[in-house]
Amino acid sequence: MPAKIQRRVPGPRGLDSFRAMRHFLQDPLDYLVKLQRYGDVVRTGMGPVTFHTIYNPLGLRRAFVDQPNNYTKRGVIDDLVPVLGDGLLSSEGAAWKKRRAELSPGMAPRALDAMLSTIDETVQQTLLGWSSGQAINASEATAHLALQIVGRTLFDVDLSSRASDVSLAVEKVSRLALRRSKALVKLPLGLPTPANIGYRRAIDLLRKHTDAIIAEASTRSPFMTMLSNATGSDTEALRNEVITFLLAGHETTATTMAWTIGHLARDIALQDRAREEARQFLAQNELTIDAYSSLELIDAIISEALRLYPPGWMLLRRAEMDDEVMGYVVSRNSFVVAPVYALHRNPECWPEPERFDPSRFIGRDQPRRDPLMYVPFGLGPRRCIGERFARLEMCVFLARLVSRFSMTPIGELPCPETLTTLRPREPVRVRIE
């Protein structure tokens, strides 16, 4: 092995290693930010498991972009496999590549243009139910809206009557999966412990809702037809994909919209500017994907919310073989970490990183940043297939919202909570006029 890759990877050692483990379990977001003081690549351990957290874009590019076959999600999202099966989010290798190629046309611009009128109609129907002076639980409202949009656009199913039940099932599965992933000793899921019983019941409830959606789904839905063709006669595979798009298709969007509302409510001047842009756009433009791309400020507001609260706040992969990252050995079966939350708060790229400032995404500053320092939808070939769908949905919602209402905050903005996405710990509440 060349001398240059025999260097000791920096990181906490001895007693500091146990302190770091405790820090991660207590406050993983603060842990990711403060760990960077050790360098561009930082080694930590948790029991027999070794992690290499990468803060430099060159290292991230090596591990997540240039050498994707060296790394796998297996060993990373195993606790979600009972929920997702071998769906697009959890599958690997040739099976994943084949399924990704089969489903990508369903998220292409032409397909999204066909969904746009349904997205807009669903957003407007939701906002018609809001009235001046009303206190809005933005966390709950955006979760219900996102589910309805996913149901109508992807499956041609009206989920309005069961949005609360499905949202609750998704949240329960997310919480129990995360709790299981943090356990140092994981008992087989088949053992009838209280935790295992609760997790299995949550999974069964989500599957029940999914089966009802599949039964009601119309063959008029191009995306559902695409899923059916991709999975053939395998009903379990179809269920896995529907669950995957239910989870990934609504939770990330809903949480980002809630955070956006929370910040906008605290900045009246920014609301006024966004309202002017939205009203001019809605009055003068034919609503297409290309037209929505002209909403510079609204798009920047969404981008800044995604910077502060990236849904995938941390990305992990397990090394399938020995590798070298920035001159350091990454041994087989160890893990590499992309600390997305910390990358988005690197003060060298993002001055005053805790401040909500959409102007970061307007003008000439963007090209100066390495693109891997902003990865709210992941990076490399496993980047989220639904990124365009999510951004379009959020853009439509925000444009319609600010054109119709002004907002003021109720209470403090909640702290983030690290579940499968970065959710507000308490509901985001605003008053609308």
N, C-alpha and C positions, 0 to 999 in steps of 0.2 A: 504494500500500500504506500503511495507517495507520502513523503513527509508532511506535505502541506495539509493532508486530511487526517493527521494523527493528533491534531490539537484537541485539548480538553474543551468540551463545549461549556461555556460559562453558564452559571445558574446557582441557585441556593444549594448549599451542602450541609450535612450534619443536622444540627438542631434547626437551622434555617429552613431546611427542606420540609420538616414537619410543620413549621409555622406557615410555610407557603401552602401546604396542603390544606391546613385549617382555614387560611385566608380564602382559598378558592371555594371551599364548601360554604363559607359564611357569606362571601361577597364576590362572586366570580367576575363581575364587571370591573370592580376596583382592582382585583387581582390582575386581570389582563392588562390594565393600564400601567400599573406599577411594576409589573414584571419586566417591562422593557428596559429598566435601568441596567439590566445585566448585559444587554447588547442586542445585536440583530437576530441572533438565534440563541434561544435560552432553553437549557435542559432542566426538566423537573421530573420528579418521580412520585408515584402514588402506589405504595406497595411494590409489587413486582413490575409495574408498568412504567415505561419511560415516555415522556412527551418532549417534543422539540417545537417550541413556539417561535414562529418566524415573523419578524417585524419588518424585514427588508423586502422590497418588491422583487429583487433579483432571486432571493430564496423562495419567495412565494411562486414566482414564475417557474422555477425549477421543479418544485414539488407538486404544484396544482395544475400547471398548464403544459409544460414541456414533457413531463414524465408521468402522465396520468396512469399508465399501465403499471407503474411501480407501486401504486397506492390504491387502497380499496376502502369502501365504507364498511366492509365486514369487520366486526369487532367495534364499530363506532355506533351504528344505529340498530344493533341487535335487539334492543328492547322495544323498537318500533316494528320489527318484523312480524310479531304476532298480530299487529294491526294492519300493516301494509302488505304483508306477504312478499311476493316478488314483483311488486308494482314498480313503476318507472323510478320512483324515488329511492328504492332500496335494492333493485336488481344490479347486477354487475356484468362486465365482460360483453361477450357477443350478444347475449339476451337483451342487455340494456341498449346496446347500439341499435339492434334491430327494432326494438320497441320505440326508441327515441326517433328513429327515422320514420316509422309508421305514423307517429302522432304529431310530429313537427308541423305538417301542413295544417293541422287544426288550430295552430297558434300563429300562422303566417298572416301578414297584413291583409291579404284578400279575405281570409276567413274572419278576421277581426272586423273588417269593414262591414261584413254581412251581419255581425253581432251588434254593431254600434247602435242601431235604432232601438234594439231591445234593452241594451244597457241604459240608454238615455231615458227611455220610457219608464224603466224600473226606478231609476233615480228620481224622476219627476213625480211618480206616484208616491214614493216615500216622502218627499218634501211637501207634497200637498197635505199630508197628514200632520205636518208640524204647524203650529200657530204662534203668532206673535205673543211674547211674554212667557212662552213655555220653557221650562227647565228640561234640558235634553241630557240623557245619559248617553254620551257619544260612544262609549265603548260598546254598549248593548245595541244601539241603533245602527252603528256601522257593521257590526257582526251580522245582524239580521239582513241588512241591505246586501252585503257581500254574498251571503248565502243565497238570497233570492236571485241575484245576478248570475251566480254560478248555476243555479237550478234552471233558470230560464234559457240562458245562452248555451250551456253545454249539454243539458239533458232534456230541455223542453218540458220541465216539471215545475209547477208552482210550489215553492217551499215556504210561502208566507205563513201558513197555518202551523208549520212545525219548525220554524226557524229557531225558536227558543230551545226546543228539545234537542235539535241537532247541534246547536252551538254548545249547549251544556254537555252533551256527550263528547264532543271534540275536546272541550276544555278538560273534562275529567280524564280522558285518555291521555292527554298531554301531560297533566300533572302526575298521574300515576307512572307513566313511562319515564319521566324525568326522575321521580323519586327512586324508581328501580335502578336507573342508570347510575345514580350516585351511591348506591349501596356497595360497600366494600365486599360483602359476601352476598351473592345472589343465589337464592334457593331456586331449584327448578320450578317453572311456572305451574307444573302439574301438582305440586304439593299444596294441600288445602290450608295455607296460612291465610290470615285475614287480609294481608296485602295482596297476595296472589288472587284470592277470591274477588276482592274489589276490582282488581285490574281486569280479570277475565269477564266480570259482569259489565264493566265499562266497554270492553271490546265487543261483547255480544250485543249491547245496546246500539253501538255505532253500526254494527253489521246489520242489525234489524232495520235501522233507518235506511241504510244503503240498499238493502234488498227491496224495500218499498219504492225507492227512487228508480231502481232498475225496472221494476215491474210497471211503473207508471211512465217511464221514459218513452217518448214518441220516436218512431222511426223517421219523423221529419227532421229530427235533430242531426245535422251533419256530423257533429262531434261524437255523438253517441253511436252513430253508424260506424264511424272510424274506429271507435273503441271496440265495438262488436266484431268488426272485421279483423282487427289486430289480435283479439283474444280467441277468435273462432268459437268453438263449442265449449270452451273451458269457462264454466260459470264462476269458478273461484278466481280465475285470473281477471275476469271482467269486474267482479266485486272489488278486487284489490286496486284496480286502476280507478274505479269510481271513488273509492275511499281516498286514494292518493290525491285526486283532483279536488275532492271536497275539502280535505285538510289544507292542502297547499294553496288551493284556489280561493279560499275565503279568509283564512286566519291571518295570513301575512298582509293582505289588503286591508282588512278590517282594523288591525292594530295600527297600521300606518295612518289610515284616515282619522282614527281617534287621536293619535298624537298630533296630527296636523291641525285638527280642530282646536285642541288644547292650546297650542302655541298661537294660532291665529287669533283666538279670543283675547289674548293678552297684548295684541298689537293692532290698535284701531287703524293707524295710518297704513299698515300693510294690508289690512282688509280692504280699505278704500281703494288702494292701487289695484288690488286683485279684482275688486268688483268692477272697476272701470274697464279693465282688460277683458273680463268675462262678458260684460254686457255688450261691448263693441263687437266682440267675436260672435256671440250668439245672435246678434241682430244682422250681421253682415255676411256670414259664411255658411256655405253648405257644410253640414257636419260630416266630415270624413276623418280618417286617421291622419292624413296629411295636413288637414286644416287644424286639427288639434295640436299638432306639433308646433304651430305658430304661437301658442300660448306660453310665451317665454317666462313670465313671472310665476304663473300658476305651476308650470313644470318645475321651476326652481324651488318653489315652496315645498312641493312633494319630494324633490331630491334632497332638500335639507332635512326634512323629517326622516327620510331613509338614512341619511348620514348619522343623525343623532341616535336613531333607534333602528338599526338594521335588523330585519326579522331574523335572518341567520346570523346571530351575534358572534358565533364562533363556529368554525368549520374544522372537522377532524378527518384524517385519513390514516390508515394503518399501512406501514411499509411491508410490501410483499417480498422484498429482497433488500440487501444492503444498498445504500445509496450515499451520495455526497451532496450536501447542500451548503454552499458558501464556505467550502473548505472544511466542513465538519462531517463526521460519519453519522449517518442515520441508519441504525442497524435494523435488520429484519424484525418485524413484529413490534417495533416501537411506533409511536404515533407522531405525526406532524400536525400542527395547529395553526390555522390562520385566525388570528385574534381580531376579527372584523370590527368589533366594538372599539378596540384600542387603535386600530389603523385609522378609523374615522375620527379619532380624537388626537392624532399625532400633531402637536403644535407646529412642527416644521411645515406641515402641509395645510393645516387648518388653524390659523391664528385665532386666539380666543375660542378654543374648540367647544366649550360648553354653551356658547351663545348661539341662539337660533338666528341665522343670517342667510337668507336665500340668495343674497347678492354674490355669494361664493360661486354660484352656478350660472352667473350671468357675466358676459363679457369675455375678456381675454385671459383670465386667471386659470381656467380649467386646463388648457394644454400644458401648463407648467407642472402639473401634478402627474406622477406616474398613475396610469389608470388602475393599477392594482392597489392603490391606496383608497379606492372607493369601490367597494364590491358588495352592495346591499343584496344582490341577487346571486351571490356566489361567483366563482371564477373557474376558468378552464372549461372542458367539455361538459362538466356536470352543472354548468350555470343553469339557473331556473328556466325551464321551457316556457313558463307562463309570464315572463317578465313584461313583454309587450301588452299582454292582456291586463295585467295588474296596473301598469302605468296608465293605460287608456281608461280603465274603470275609475281610477282615482282622479284623473284629470276631468272626466265628465262630471263626477260627483262634486268636486271642488268648484268648478265653473258654475254649475247650477246652484250650489249652496250659497256662494258669496254674492251671486247676482240677485238672490231672493232675500237673504237674511244678513243681518249683522249679528255679532256674537260678543258676549261678555262672559268672563270666567265665573264659575261658582266654586269657591274653595281653591286650594293649592293644586298645582299640577302634580299628579302622583309620581312616585319613583317607579322605574322599570323593574319588572320581575322576569327572571330568566326561566321561561318555559321553553317549549319547542320554538316559540318566537318570543320577541321582547315585548311582553304585554305591560300595560299600566297595572301597577299593583292594586290600585283602587280605581273605580270608574272615573273617567274624564267627564266632568259635568260643565255645561255651559247654558247660558240663557240666550234665547234668540229673539230678535225684534225685526 
